[in-house]
Amino acid sequence: MFKKTKLAAAMTAGMIGALGIVSSAQAVHVSEDGTGQVLIFPYYNVNNNFVTNFAITNTTNLYKAVKVRFRESKASNDVLDFNVYMSPNDVWTASIRKNPTTGKANIITEDNSCTFPSNDQLKGSGQDFIDGYTAVDTADVTEGYIEVIEMGVIADGPGGAVDGGEYAETAENAPDGSVNTNPAVGPVERSIVAGVLHGADGVPADCSVINDAWLNGTNGFTAGDMAGGVSIDGNASDPYDAAGLNNGLVAPTGGLSGYGILLNTATGAAFVEQPVAIDSYATVPQHYRSNDAVHFLLPSLASGNIQTSSITDATGLARTNTAWPLTYFDTGATTDQAPNPSLAAGANPLPMAHVLTSNALGGPYFIDGGINGSTDWVVNFPMRKHGIYNGATLTADADGAAGPKAACVPGTVNVSNNTATDSVDLHPSDGAGNNCTNWEFKGNSLNDVVVGISYFDNEEANQTVSASDGFSPVFPGAPDKVILDREVNVISFLSGTSQPSSVLGSPNQKALSVTGGFNAGWARMSFGDGSVGYNYSTNGSIEALVDPDNVSGVDVMGGAFSFNGVPNVGFAALEADIGPASVGETIDFVRFTDR
């Protein structure tokens, strides 16, 4: 989806950190071979007779623990997540469809790979997505996107250089307190990888080993012979280290790939999507239970420990690396998670945001009334939940005045779970160890991404979209700008006389009326310029929160990390009737940067 010469955003001279031509293996980067530690599927959909089928492949000879998370389309709240444990060269598949009884998105699988919780809950009638958030309704959950994050490699014993010859096992005691024994040798620990490995019948030998390992007293996913674990992040106060819950895993190595197919079961039209693959995201395991009420949002796109990003330079022939600071703010300040409390979701969003950023997108559109030709654009802002998506400034100052709000001290970090140098579980604090939730925004409103749209026909004629062309609300003072106010936005290109409709059947579509007789061509969507100010530091997000020792309430990033654009993923979906059926195609966007 991200081609070699279209990788990210412009950066100004004077950036903090070493800038040079170095290997991307040392930095977060969009993978050129389509495999990585992180996969972002831009869209799932169960509306308009659509079923979304998707597959994840472990292309390596290692055992992988993988987080699969589904986020709804309005505010990207987590509506379902679970862990998948993949053996070497394993493929895990599932389908998302609408539950005809509840009307909710529902996931079902016939795959036998081990999961936590047990995949028995994903079979039969499947599992409905959860729409219990105050700000989210069922229609928001019927479309969204998918995050896949490798949590680590399961140590599989002698013969492997990755884990130093160590291996992962359950503890001796079963969850009910009984002892697993072999009469000949006494207490017996059970091998994790032996349970996960598929047999000749295509079924793992014993998936209960995963459930037992997690639920076994305080030691959880235990270390077996590893005597404290092969690789942890070194923070004894982290409950996932202190309790040994990352024991049995070593650092992620990447090698995950995938694809999705959006299939309209009524018309036969199919739209294939490729996830964006991102590599060098983390060098430590991040193994969390999906039912942990405090840590279920981890790992996230902001919890990797690598604080450097890598993009191609202006020539497209070499790469530049940039080191970024951590950002100490609670994601609950930017995402309405009620009735849940604000939860830790990582403090290292900037490298990921950087490699996903462009300041404009370009792609085709096609409208033809004779054969029902129609076009939708899917534009997803996956870092919005981490506060990086528009020109607003996140601040602890009251109305931008000097000094902090009474209940919150800028720069003070609650380190009850982690150290101030850990990228995973940080919250800004009131100075007494209590998490702050009263951040405010200056500038654009919380939900707004302001865009400019121009479209061209095949003969170079062009039009510029204005407020009268069907978008709302209008950005005050900028009549040629329109607003995308969701995490996942579906934009339907329509002729001037057609009724609002969507290729994908999105209940939240935004209609764009194409005028002037244009019925085919290409369009350009820009994410801001000097008048809008999508500049992530001097005019942009995360003021006074990037330094845990800073209490001045000023923007310590200054202009050193200045770049324009918005992190985004997506595609154009085109459909037309051929005979009694319909055909569909997805086309990747051209990604413009102002290097």
C-alpha positions, 0 to 999 in steps of 0.5 A, spaced: 500 500 500 505 504 501 510 504 495 517 505 496 518 512 494 511 515 497 513 513 505 511 519 509 512 526 511 517 532 510 521 534 516 525 541 517 532 542 518 534 542 525 531 536 527 533 533 534 536 527 533 541 524 528 539 525 521 543 521 516 543 515 511 542 509 516 539 502 516 531 502 517 532 496 521 534 500 527 527 505 526 520 504 525 519 504 518 513 502 513 516 495 510 517 494 503 516 487 502 509 487 505 511 483 512 512 486 519 511 487 526 505 491 525 499 490 520 494 496 519 488 493 515 484 500 513 477 498 513 472 492 515 465 493 513 458 489 514 453 494 511 450 493 504 451 485 504 458 486 505 462 480 509 469 482 510 474 476 510 481 477 512 487 473 513 494 473 517 500 469 515 506 468 519 511 467 514 517 465 519 519 459 522 518 462 529 512 461 534 508 468 535 504 471 540 499 476 536 494 481 538 488 482 533 484 488 535 478 491 532 476 499 532 470 502 531 469 508 525 467 514 529 473 514 535 477 508 534 475 505 541 477 498 541 470 494 540 474 487 540 481 484 541 484 477 543 491 474 542 492 469 537 498 464 538 501 462 531 506 456 529 511 457 524 508 458 517 501 458 520 495 462 517 489 465 521 483 467 518 476 470 520 470 473 517 466 479 520 459 479 518 452 482 521 449 478 526 442 478 523 439 477 530 442 483 534 444 487 528 451 488 530 458 486 527 460 479 529 466 475 527 467 468 526 472 463 524 473 456 523 481 456 524 484 452 529 490 456 531 490 457 539 487 463 541 486 467 548 480 467 550 479 460 547 477 460 539 471 456 541 468 463 543 469 465 535 466 459 532 459 457 532 455 463 532 461 467 533 462 473 537 459 480 537 463 486 537 462 491 543 458 497 542 458 499 550 461 506 549 457 512 551 459 516 544 459 510 540 452 506 537 451 500 533 452 503 526 459 506 528 461 499 530 458 496 523 465 499 520 472 500 522 479 497 522 483 492 524 490 492 528 495 486 528 501 487 533 506 482 534 507 481 541 513 477 541 516 470 539 515 464 544 521 461 546 521 454 543 528 451 546 535 449 544 537 450 536 534 457 536 539 463 536 533 467 537 531 465 544 538 463 546 536 455 547 531 457 552 523 455 552 516 457 554 512 452 559 506 452 563 507 452 571 507 445 574 500 447 578 493 447 574 489 453 575 485 449 580 491 448 584 492 441 582 499 439 580 500 436 573 504 430 574 507 424 571 508 418 576 515 416 573 518 423 574 513 427 578 511 434 577 511 436 569 511 443 566 507 443 559 511 446 553 507 452 550 510 451 543 508 443 543 501 445 545 500 450 539 504 446 534 499 444 529 499 436 528 498 432 521 490 433 522 491 441 522 489 441 529 494 444 535 496 439 539 493 442 546 490 449 546 489 449 553 496 450 555 495 457 553 489 458 557 492 454 563 499 458 562 495 465 563 490 463 569 495 459 573 496 463 579 500 470 579 505 467 575 501 467 569 505 465 562 511 462 566 518 461 564 519 454 565 526 453 564 528 460 563 529 462 570 526 469 570 524 470 562 529 471 556 527 478 555 523 483 559 523 491 558 527 491 565 522 495 569 521 491 575 515 495 577 511 493 571 506 488 573 507 484 566 514 484 568 514 483 576 509 477 575 513 474 570 507 475 565 512 476 559 516 470 561 516 465 555 517 470 550 522 474 546 523 480 542 518 480 536 522 479 529 516 481 524 514 477 518 507 478 519 503 479 512 496 479 511 490 481 506 483 482 506 477 481 502 470 486 502 465 481 499 458 483 497 454 477 497 448 480 493 452 483 487 458 478 487 463 485 487 469 483 491 474 489 494 481 486 496 485 490 501 492 490 503 494 492 510 500 497 511 506 493 514 510 496 519 517 493 522 522 495 527 516 497 532 519 494 538 525 490 541 521 487 547 515 483 548 509 486 550 504 480 552 498 482 555 491 478 557 485 481 552 481 481 559 486 485 563 481 491 565 487 496 566 492 494 560 487 491 555 489 497 550 496 494 550 500 493 546 498 499 541 501 503 535 504 508 541 507 502 545 513 500 541 519 502 545 523 504 538 523 512 538 526 513 531 523 513 525 525 512 518 523 515 511 526 515 504 529 522 503 527 527 497 531 523 492 527 516 494 534 513 493 536 513 501 533 513 508 533 518 513 532 517 521 529 521 526 529 520 534 523 522 537 521 524 544 516 520 548 509 524 549 506 523 556 499 524 556 493 520 557 489 517 550 483 518 554 484 526 553 483 525 546 478 519 545 471 519 548 472 512 552 466 513 557 464 509 561 471 506 561 476 510 565 482 513 561 487 507 560 494 507 558 495 506 551 502 507 550 507 514 550 511 513 543 506 515 538 510 520 534 515 514 530 509 511 528 505 517 526 511 520 522 512 514 517 504 514 516 504 521 514 502 525 508 500 532 506 495 529 501 492 523 497 491 522 490 486 517 487 481 515 481 474 516 481 469 513 476 461 515 475 457 512 470 450 511 470 449 506 465 453 501 468 452 503 475 459 506 476 461 508 483 466 510 487 468 510 495 474 513 498 476 510 505 480 515 509 482 512 516 486 516 521 489 511 525 493 515 530 487 520 532 486 516 538 493 518 540 492 525 539 495 526 532 491 528 527 490 535 526 492 542 528 490 542 535 494 543 541 493 538 547 495 542 553 494 542 561 494 550 561 487 553 563 485 556 556 492 557 554 494 561 560 500 561 563 501 556 569 497 549 569 490 547 571 489 546 578 488 539 578 494 537 573 501 539 573 504 539 566 510 534 565 508 530 571 508 523 570 504 517 574 510 512 574 506 507 579 507 502 573 512 504 569 519 508 569 519 515 566 523 512 560 518 506 558 514 507 552 508 503 554 504 505 560 505 513 562 500 518 564 500 525 566 499 526 573 496 531 578 503 530 582 500 525 587 500 519 583 493 520 580 492 520 573 490 527 569 484 527 565 483 534 564 487 536 558 484 541 553 485 543 546 486 549 543 485 551 535 481 546 531 476 542 535 477 535 537 474 531 532 476 535 526 481 534 520 480 539 515 481 537 508 481 541 501 479 537 495 480 538 488 478 533 482 480 533 475 477 529 469 481 525 464 482 531 460 485 535 465 479 540 467 478 541 474 474 543 480 475 545 487 470 542 492 466 547 496 461 547 502 455 547 497 458 540 494 455 536 499 460 536 505 458 538 512 460 541 517 463 547 514 470 549 517 469 557 519 473 562 515 475 557 509 469 556 504 474 551 500 475 546 506 471 541 508 471 536 514 472 529 516 470 528 523 471 521 524 477 516 525 474 512 519 471 516 513 468 513 507 467 519 501 462 517 496 463 520 489 456 522 486 454 525 480 450 532 481 443 528 480 444 522 483 441 520 490 446 519 496 449 512 495 455 508 497 459 503 494 460 500 501 454 502 504 457 506 509 451 509 514 456 514 515 458 516 508 460 523 506 457 525 499 461 529 494 457 531 488 461 531 482 459 537 478 461 539 471 459 533 467 465 529 470 464 522 470 471 519 471 478 522 473 482 523 479 482 527 485 486 530 490 485 531 498 490 535 501 490 535 509 492 542 510 497 548 508 500 554 512 493 557 513 490 550 516 497 549 520 497 541 521 504 542 524 505 537 529 509 541 535 510 549 533 502 549 531 500 542 533 499 537 538 502 535 544 504 541 548 508 541 554 508 533 555 514 531 552 518 531 557 517 528 564 521 534 568 518 540 564 513 544 569 513 550 565 507 549 560 511 551 554 512 547 548 519 543 549 518 540 542 519 547 539 520 547 531 525 541 531 520 536 530 516 540 525 512 537 519 506 538 515 500 532 514 496 527 517 497 520 519 493 516 514 491 509 511 486 507 506 484 506 499 479 508 493 474 502 491 471 502 484 464 498 482 461 497 476 455 492 473 458 487 468 452 483 466 448 480 472 453 481 477 458 487 479 465 487 479 469 491 484 477 494 485 481 497 490 486 502 488 492 505 493 492 512 493 498 516 491 501 519 497 504 526 496 509 529 501 512 536 501 519 533 502 
